[in-house]
Amino acid sequence: MDTDPSRFPVADDDPRWQALLRRDPAADGRFVYGVRTTRVYARPSAATRLPRRENVEFFDTPAQAEAAGYRPSRRVAADRSAIDAQWASTVAAACRWIEAAEQPPSLQALADRAGLSPWHFHRVFKALTGLTPRGYAEARRARAVREGLEEGATVTDALYAAGFASSGRFYEASDGMLGMTPSAYRAGGRDAVIHFALGECALGAILVARSERGVCAILLGDDPEALLRELQDSFPRADLRGGEADFERLVAQVVGFVEAPALGLALPLDIRGTAFQQRVWQALREIPAGRTLSYAEVAACIGSPRAVRAVAQACGANRLAVAIPCHRVVRSDGGLSGYRWGVERKRLLLERETPDAP
């Protein structure tokens, strides 16, 4: 094995390159390096053949290297698997405690039980779950409230059973938590009025629905009846109203946006989802037309580099086609992966957003 640094140029004064030449173990954790010829990344202390400087690319984190298309070396992958298993066990135990507690445990208490500093515990928890410990506790309480209301509990019983200390705190959070008033949610959306219309666009059938808060669904497909059933399943007891003349104008505006996404959609949106889903969807809305990001890059953008699968699931849960542009998220190799409304529609949307597209 050739590890003699005298055979390699040392004129480059980048401290990371110098650390790599020394195989400095103290540099592990500060950065990783990728080798362009092999598309593999490793730690600075790795006892492997030294690469040529022109083939080396440095990254602050493994997540950045993977987002750039590199794969971990076998040693990095083995070490990371062991560490990930340890962290997964620690975080799972914390999640069980949060779910069983009447009141959410403090960050300090969670960190003490895990044997970590609060900063480190917060970072590990967020990387694995996609949520902060507080966000996880809020999501757990939201789920408990929804389950209680769906089982017929009164609003008061549901909120106290979920761990809210007062009705005031609950009602402050209820709109984002349920997407409507608690009494309307308990009734299955019975008091919610949702206007909708079906139409045709270049991508096939389209259904547009609007609540009092804004556009709540833009659905694409081949079968208009299937789109209507999907809307009914989402709002089983809402007052669905279709065919109104003034709403047809809004549908025409949405269809125009689908035909030319780069023009933007100047309409309020009624976005309903978990805290993690909303973070992902906000990141998607910040991707400009004509550009794409990989699922790993989106995960890194929201500060949860290990939550790649959860990002993909959030994309699949999106009910606002094009307005929340999950079609701009691709595989790390640039390939088009699954899309809720079909990969062919994803390809057509991306082609429309390409500047030189016909």
SULDA-V616835 format. One record per residue. RES is the residue in three letters. SS is DSSP state (@ for helix, = for strand, . for the rest). Layout:
res:ss
RES:SS
RES:SS
This chain:
res:ss
MET:.
ASP:.
THR:.
ASP:.
PRO:@
SER:@
ARG:@
PHE:.
PRO:.
VAL:.
ALA:.
ASP:.
ASP:.
ASP:.
PRO:@
ARG:@
TRP:@
GLN:@
ALA:@
LEU:@
LEU:@
ARG:@
ARG:.
ASP:.
PRO:@
ALA:@
ALA:@
ASP:=
GLY:.
ARG:.
PHE:=
VAL:=
TYR:=
GLY:=
VAL:=
ARG:.
THR:.
THR:.
ARG:.
VAL:=
TYR:=
ALA:=
ARG:=
PRO:.
SER:.
ALA:.
ALA:.
THR:.
ARG:.
LEU:.
PRO:.
ARG:.
ARG:@
GLU:@
ASN:@
VAL:=
GLU:=
PHE:=
PHE:=
ASP:.
THR:.
PRO:@
ALA:@
GLN:@
ALA:@
GLU:@
ALA:@
ALA:.
GLY:.
TYR:.
ARG:=
PRO:=
SER:.
ARG:@
ARG:@
VAL:@
ALA:@
ALA:@
ASP:@
ARG:@
SER:@
ALA:@
ILE:@
ASP:@
ALA:@
GLN:@
TRP:@
ALA:@
SER:@
THR:@
VAL:@
ALA:@
ALA:@
ALA:@
CYS:@
ARG:@
TRP:@
ILE:@
GLU:@
ALA:@
ALA:.
GLU:.
GLN:.
PRO:.
PRO:.
SER:.
LEU:@
GLN:@
ALA:@
LEU:@
ALA:@
ASP:@
ARG:@
ALA:@
GLY:.
LEU:.
SER:.
PRO:@
TRP:@
HIS:@
PHE:@
HIS:@
ARG:@
VAL:@
PHE:@
LYS:@
ALA:@
LEU:@
THR:@
GLY:.
LEU:.
THR:.
PRO:@
ARG:@
GLY:@
TYR:@
ALA:@
GLU:@
ALA:@
ARG:@
ARG:@
ALA:@
ARG:@
ALA:@
VAL:@
ARG:@
GLU:@
GLY:@
LEU:@
GLU:@
GLU:.
GLY:.
ALA:.
THR:.
VAL:@
THR:@
ASP:@
ALA:@
LEU:@
TYR:@
ALA:@
ALA:.
GLY:.
PHE:.
ALA:.
SER:.
SER:@
GLY:@
ARG:@
PHE:@
TYR:@
GLU:@
ALA:@
SER:@
ASP:@
GLY:@
MET:@
LEU:@
GLY:.
MET:.
THR:.
PRO:@
SER:@
ALA:@
TYR:@
ARG:@
ALA:.
GLY:.
GLY:.
ARG:.
ASP:.
ALA:.
VAL:=
ILE:=
HIS:=
PHE:=
ALA:=
LEU:=
GLY:=
GLU:=
CYS:=
ALA:.
LEU:.
GLY:=
ALA:=
ILE:=
LEU:=
VAL:=
ALA:=
ARG:=
SER:=
GLU:.
ARG:.
GLY:=
VAL:=
CYS:=
ALA:=
ILE:=
LEU:=
LEU:=
GLY:=
ASP:.
ASP:.
PRO:@
GLU:@
ALA:@
LEU:@
LEU:@
ARG:@
GLU:@
LEU:@
GLN:@
ASP:@
SER:@
PHE:.
PRO:.
ARG:.
ALA:.
ASP:=
LEU:=
ARG:=
GLY:=
GLY:.
GLU:.
ALA:@
ASP:@
PHE:@
GLU:@
ARG:@
LEU:@
VAL:@
ALA:@
GLN:@
VAL:@
VAL:@
GLY:@
PHE:@
VAL:@
GLU:@
ALA:.
PRO:@
ALA:@
LEU:@
GLY:.
LEU:.
ALA:.
LEU:.
PRO:.
LEU:=
ASP:.
ILE:.
ARG:.
GLY:.
THR:.
ALA:@
PHE:@
GLN:@
GLN:@
ARG:@
VAL:@
TRP:@
GLN:@
ALA:@
LEU:@
ARG:@
GLU:.
ILE:.
PRO:.
ALA:.
GLY:.
ARG:.
THR:.
LEU:=
SER:=
TYR:@
ALA:@
GLU:@
VAL:@
ALA:@
ALA:@
CYS:@
ILE:.
GLY:.
SER:.
PRO:.
ARG:.
ALA:.
VAL:@
ARG:@
ALA:@
VAL:@
ALA:@
GLN:@
ALA:@
CYS:@
GLY:@
ALA:.
ASN:.
ARG:.
LEU:=
ALA:.
VAL:.
ALA:.
ILE:.
PRO:.
CYS:@
HIS:@
ARG:@
VAL:=
VAL:=
ARG:.
SER:.
ASP:.
GLY:.
GLY:.
LEU:.
SER:.
GLY:.
TYR:.
ARG:.
TRP:.
GLY:.
VAL:@
GLU:@
ARG:@
LYS:@
ARG:@
LEU:@
LEU:@
LEU:@
GLU:@
ARG:@
GLU:@
THR:.
PRO:.
ASP:.
ALA:.
PRO:.
